[in-house]
């Protein structure tokens, strides 16, 4: 994705609008985006990838703590993803729900590649920025991984022994705080950022499987 694509590729404005609930200095949030600060809460238009990432970069100095995005991500993990949320919650199995996230979330977050693959007895859900996102790298990678982690917690009964989070960057300043958000180990300096689970977990049945809701959501 090059600069011209950043400026014309559109995505839902939901995530940026949610920032109005978190930060009071909306002029600082929207600086350099062309979005009027007074209109952010009810901004009626899709936004470009460039506008989205600029808003994220703008909030870095406004955060209450460096792990703010994980606090926020945990609150919104099961919401705000449109029919993708419904498809996940009504999927036949944990594996098919994760497949939905990997397949359809790029249409909502087009600056990330979501990939899945099986390696031996493990299943990997990988999140890869499509270009250098700079200072917001940890934020834009960790929130999607947290969304998948929270979905796994809903679908998988019992402890998450056997799962792990791998990050493709060095240890963060808030590394001691990961245990508050992830019920599995988090490690750094990997080739690719990923949620890794035992392959057998893909077959875990969803007790709330609803065939009609699943069909409609996928459509």
C-alpha positions in Angstrom: 0.0 0.0 0.0 1.6 3.3 -1.1 0.9 6.9 -0.2 -1.8 7.4 -2.9 -3.6 4.2 -1.7 -3.5 5.4 1.9 -5.3 8.5 0.9 -8.1 6.9 -1.1 -8.7 3.5 0.5 -11.8 3.8 2.7 -12.7 2.0 5.9 -15.6 2.3 8.4 -15.3 5.4 10.7 -16.5 3.4 13.7 -13.2 3.0 15.4 -12.2 6.7 15.0 -15.7 7.8 16.3 -15.2 5.7 19.4 -12.2 7.8 20.3 -14.7 10.6 21.2 -15.6 8.4 24.2 -12.0 8.2 25.4 -10.4 11.6 24.7 -11.7 15.1 25.3 -9.3 17.0 23.1 -10.9 16.1 19.8 -8.9 18.9 18.0 -5.7 17.0 18.9 -7.2 13.7 17.9 -8.2 15.0 14.4 -5.2 17.2 13.8 -4.0 16.9 10.2 -6.8 14.6 9.1 -9.2 17.1 7.6 -12.0 15.8 9.8 -13.6 18.7 11.8 -13.1 18.0 15.5 -16.7 19.2 16.2 -18.0 16.5 13.8 -16.0 13.5 14.9 -18.7 12.0 17.2 -21.2 11.8 14.4 -19.0 12.0 11.3 -21.2 10.5 8.6 -18.5 9.6 6.0 -16.1 6.7 5.7 -12.5 7.7 6.4 -9.3 6.9 4.5 -6.6 4.7 5.9 -4.3 7.7 6.1 -6.9 9.6 8.3 -7.4 6.6 10.5 -3.7 6.0 11.1 -3.1 9.8 11.7 -5.8 9.8 14.4 -4.2 6.8 16.1 -0.8 8.5 16.0 -2.3 11.7 17.4 -3.6 9.9 20.5 -0.2 8.5 21.5 0.7 11.6 23.6 -2.9 11.7 25.0 -3.0 8.2 26.5 -3.3 7.8 30.2 -0.9 4.9 30.0 1.1 3.1 27.3 -1.1 0.1 27.5 -4.3 2.2 26.9 -5.0 0.4 23.6 -5.2 -2.9 25.4 -7.7 -1.6 27.9 -9.7 -0.2 25.1 -9.4 -3.3 22.9 -10.6 -5.5 25.7 -13.8 -3.5 26.1 -14.6 -3.4 22.4 -13.3 -6.9 21.4 -16.7 -8.5 20.9 -18.4 -5.5 19.4 -18.4 -3.0 16.6 -17.3 -5.4 13.8 -20.7 -5.5 12.0 -21.9 -8.8 10.7 -18.4 -10.3 11.4 -19.3 -10.3 15.1 -22.5 -12.1 14.4 -20.8 -14.7 12.2 -18.2 -15.4 14.9 -20.7 -15.8 17.7 -22.9 -18.1 15.6 -20.1 -20.2 13.9 -20.2 -24.0 14.3 -16.7 -24.2 15.8 -13.9 -22.1 17.2 -11.9 -22.8 14.1 -14.6 -21.6 11.7 -15.1 -18.5 13.8 -11.4 -17.6 13.6 -11.5 -18.3 9.9 -14.2 -15.6 9.6 -12.0 -13.1 11.4 -9.0 -13.9 9.2 -11.1 -13.7 6.0 -13.3 -10.7 6.6 -11.5 -8.3 9.0 -9.2 -7.0 6.2 -12.2 -5.4 4.6 -12.6 -3.4 7.8 -8.9 -2.9 8.6 -7.3 -2.8 5.1 -3.8 -1.8 6.3 -3.4 -5.3 7.8 -3.0 -8.7 6.3 -4.7 -11.4 8.3 -3.4 -14.9 7.6 -3.9 -18.4 9.0 -1.9 -21.5 8.6 -1.4 -24.9 10.2 2.1 -25.9 11.3 2.4 -29.4 12.8 0.0 -29.6 15.7 -0.5 -25.8 15.8 -2.8 -23.3 14.2 -1.5 -19.8 13.6 -3.6 -16.6 13.1 -1.1 -14.0 11.9 -1.5 -10.2 11.7 0.9 -8.4 9.3 1.0 -4.6 8.5 1.0 -4.0 4.8 3.5 -1.2 5.2 5.6 0.5 7.8 3.1 2.0 10.3 5.8 3.5 12.5 5.1 4.4 16.1 1.6 2.8 16.1 2.9 -0.6 15.2 2.3 -2.2 18.6 -1.2 -0.7 18.9 -2.4 -1.8 15.5 -1.0 -5.4 15.9 -2.0 -6.0 19.5 -5.6 -4.9 19.3 -6.5 -7.5 16.6 -4.6 -10.2 18.5 -6.6 -9.2 21.6 -9.9 -9.4 19.6 -9.0 -13.0 18.6 -7.9 -13.9 22.1 -11.1 -12.6 23.6 -13.1 -14.6 21.0 -11.1 -17.7 21.9 -11.9 -17.1 25.6 -15.6 -17.0 24.8 -15.5 -20.2 22.7 -12.9 -22.3 24.5 -13.9 -23.7 27.9 -11.3 -23.8 30.7 -7.7 -22.4 30.8 -5.9 -21.4 27.6 -2.9 -23.6 28.4 -1.2 -24.3 25.1 -2.0 -20.9 23.5 0.5 -18.1 23.1 1.0 -14.6 21.5 4.1 -14.0 19.4 5.1 -10.4 18.5 7.4 -9.3 15.8 9.0 -6.5 17.7 11.1 -6.1 20.9 9.7 -6.0 24.4 7.5 -3.0 25.1 7.7 -0.7 28.1 4.4 -2.2 29.4 5.5 -5.8 29.0 4.7 -6.5 32.6 1.0 -5.6 31.9 0.3 -8.2 29.2 -0.8 -10.7 31.8 -3.8 -8.4 32.6 -5.1 -8.8 29.1 -3.9 -12.2 27.7 -4.4 -15.5 29.5 -1.4 -17.0 27.8 2.3 -16.2 27.3 3.4 -13.2 25.2 6.9 -13.2 23.7 8.8 -10.9 21.4 11.3 -10.8 18.4 9.4 -13.3 16.3 9.3 -13.3 12.5 5.6 -12.6 12.4 3.0 -11.5 15.0 0.4 -14.2 15.7 -2.0 -15.9 18.0 -0.9 -19.5 18.2 -3.2 -22.3 19.5 -3.2 -26.1 19.4 -4.7 -27.3 16.1 -7.1 -29.5 17.9 -8.9 -26.5 19.4 -10.3 -25.7 15.9 -12.8 -28.4 16.5 -14.2 -27.0 19.7 -18.0 -26.8 19.2 -19.9 -23.5 19.7 -22.8 -24.2 22.0 -24.5 -21.1 20.6 -24.2 -22.3 16.9 -27.2 -21.0 15.0 -27.2 -22.2 11.4 -29.6 -19.6 10.0 -27.8 -16.6 11.8 -24.5 -18.0 10.6 -25.7 -18.3 7.0 -27.1 -14.7 7.0 -24.1 -13.2 8.7 -21.7 -14.8 6.1 -23.9 -13.6 3.3 
